[in-house]
Amino acid sequence: MSNKGLGSIEYNLNGKYKKLTGYVGIDDHSKDSANPGTVKFIADGKEVYYSSEMLGGDLPKEINLDMSGVLKLRIEFTIIGEDYKSSTMIDIVEAKLF
């Protein structure tokens, strides 16, 4: 398999939060896609969560991450596969910072 797509977003948390909760999974819109996807959370350059490969129809994975003192949070999304006729969308839902 080869990487089809990579995306990311960064948030400046400035050390103001203690915890991040929510769920990651494949969007129902792309539940029939054969392309798996992954999500990685990186806090101040250190990987704090990796989802492993998710496929359409999989149950979402719960996240509960320690964000104590984190200045910058980066979230990376990767779509893997060769099936270019279908697309995969990854969702982060009910995300909450405390």
Backbone hydrogen bonds, N-H to C=O, Kabsch-Sander energy under -0.5 kcal/mol:
donor,donor_aa,acceptor,acceptor_aa,energy
4,K,79,I,-2.6
5,G,79,I,-1.8
7,G,77,F,-2.6
9,I,75,I,-1.8
11,Y,73,L,-3.0
13,L,11,Y,-0.9
13,L,71,L,-2.0
14,N,71,L,-2.1
15,G,70,V,-2.6
16,K,13,L,-2.1
20,L,65,L,-2.3
21,T,96,K,-2.3
22,G,63,I,-1.6
23,Y,93,V,-2.0
24,V,61,K,-2.4
25,G,91,D,-2.0
27,D,89,M,-3.1
30,S,27,D,-1.5
31,K,28,D,-1.6
33,S,30,S,-1.8
37,G,54,M,-2.2
38,T,78,T,-2.5
40,K,76,E,-2.5
41,F,49,Y,-2.4
42,I,74,R,-3.2
43,A,46,K,-2.8
44,D,42,I,-0.6
44,D,72,K,-2.9
46,K,43,A,-1.9
48,V,41,F,-2.8
49,Y,41,F,-1.3
51,S,39,V,-2.6
54,M,37,G,-2.6
56,G,33,S,-0.7
58,D,55,L,-2.2
61,K,24,V,-3.3
63,I,22,G,-3.0
65,L,20,L,-3.1
67,M,18,K,-2.3
67,M,65,L,-0.5
68,S,18,K,-0.9
69,G,17,Y,-0.6
70,V,67,M,-2.1
73,L,11,Y,-2.9
74,R,42,I,-3.0
75,I,9,I,-2.9
76,E,40,K,-2.9
77,F,7,G,-3.3
78,T,38,T,-2.3
79,I,5,G,-2.6
80,I,36,P,-3.0
81,G,2,S,-2.7
84,Y,82,E,-1.5
86,S,83,D,-1.0
91,D,25,G,-3.3
93,V,23,Y,-2.4
96,K,21,T,-2.3
98,F,19,K,-2.7
